[in-house]
């Protein structure tokens, strides 16, 4: 028997937010760490699962960051960011970049490429971006970045997020 839930939005703000979160949670997403650098050289990073390709010509990618995120002012000021796509062995790394009041880069070696933002090594993919367009949409800020450099290594199992938990994907061997 199906446990499907149907809700007409507008019944109540808290009820709507929980239902929306639960419904969005049914969509499997990848897990990334978004990084940038401050003018003083301090590294900034956060775990995010709102990432997608936008365009191949020009090469554009999109991230969404909660307006309450402490990283938001630094992303705004930097004008550049990297999206580091995590693989299944990176669960602890993903957790490290959601910690509050701590150095999220503690114990992590990074690389720098063209724009100077921190690049996390050994990821499934890295996208170095220059900010192309920024706008607010509801309770998030949307950053569209022009990809200026990338690296990818598809020989990993992706780290995914589904229904509020990290998951592994079964990938058949070819």
PEZIUR-V735296 format. One record per residue. N is the residue number from 0. RES is the residue in three letters. SS is DSSP state (h for helix, s for strand, l for the rest). Layout:
BEGIN
n = (N	N)
res = (RES	RES)
ss = (SS	SS)
END
This chain:
BEGIN
n = (0	1	2	3	4	5	6	7	8	9	10	11	12	13	14	15	16	17	18	19	20	21	22	23	24	25	26	27	28	29	30	31	32	33	34	35	36	37	38	39	40	41	42	43	44	45	46	47	48	49	50	51	52	53	54	55	56	57	58	59	60	61	62	63	64	65	66	67	68	69	70	71	72	73	74	75	76	77	78	79	80	81	82	83	84	85	86	87	88	89	90	91	92	93	94	95	96	97	98	99	100	101	102	103	104	105	106	107	108	109	110	111	112	113	114	115	116	117	118	119	120	121	122	123	124	125	126	127	128	129	130	131	132	133	134	135	136	137	138	139	140	141	142	143	144	145	146	147	148	149	150	151	152	153	154	155	156	157	158	159	160	161	162	163	164	165	166	167	168	169	170	171	172	173)
res = (UNK	UNK	UNK	UNK	UNK	UNK	UNK	UNK	UNK	UNK	UNK	UNK	UNK	UNK	UNK	UNK	UNK	UNK	UNK	UNK	UNK	UNK	UNK	UNK	UNK	UNK	UNK	UNK	UNK	UNK	UNK	UNK	UNK	UNK	UNK	UNK	UNK	UNK	UNK	UNK	UNK	UNK	UNK	UNK	UNK	UNK	UNK	UNK	UNK	UNK	UNK	UNK	UNK	UNK	UNK	UNK	UNK	UNK	UNK	UNK	UNK	UNK	UNK	UNK	UNK	UNK	UNK	UNK	UNK	UNK	UNK	UNK	UNK	UNK	UNK	UNK	UNK	UNK	UNK	UNK	UNK	UNK	UNK	UNK	UNK	UNK	UNK	UNK	UNK	UNK	UNK	UNK	UNK	UNK	UNK	UNK	UNK	UNK	UNK	UNK	UNK	UNK	UNK	UNK	UNK	UNK	UNK	UNK	UNK	UNK	UNK	UNK	UNK	UNK	UNK	UNK	UNK	UNK	UNK	UNK	UNK	UNK	UNK	UNK	UNK	UNK	UNK	UNK	UNK	UNK	UNK	UNK	UNK	UNK	UNK	UNK	UNK	UNK	UNK	UNK	UNK	UNK	UNK	UNK	UNK	UNK	UNK	UNK	UNK	UNK	UNK	UNK	UNK	UNK	UNK	UNK	UNK	UNK	UNK	UNK	UNK	UNK	UNK	UNK	UNK	UNK	UNK	UNK	UNK	UNK	UNK	UNK	UNK	UNK)
ss = (l	l	l	l	l	l	l	l	l	l	l	l	h	h	h	h	h	h	h	h	h	h	h	h	l	l	l	l	s	s	l	s	s	s	s	s	s	l	l	l	l	l	s	s	s	s	s	s	l	l	s	s	s	s	s	l	l	l	l	s	s	s	s	s	s	s	l	l	l	l	l	h	h	h	h	h	h	h	l	s	s	s	s	s	s	l	s	h	h	h	h	h	h	h	h	h	l	l	l	l	l	l	l	l	l	l	l	l	l	s	s	s	l	l	l	l	l	s	s	s	l	l	l	l	s	s	s	s	s	s	s	s	s	s	s	s	s	l	l	s	s	s	s	s	s	s	s	s	s	s	s	s	l	l	l	l	l	s	s	s	s	s	l	l	s	s	s	s	l	l	l	l	l	l)
END
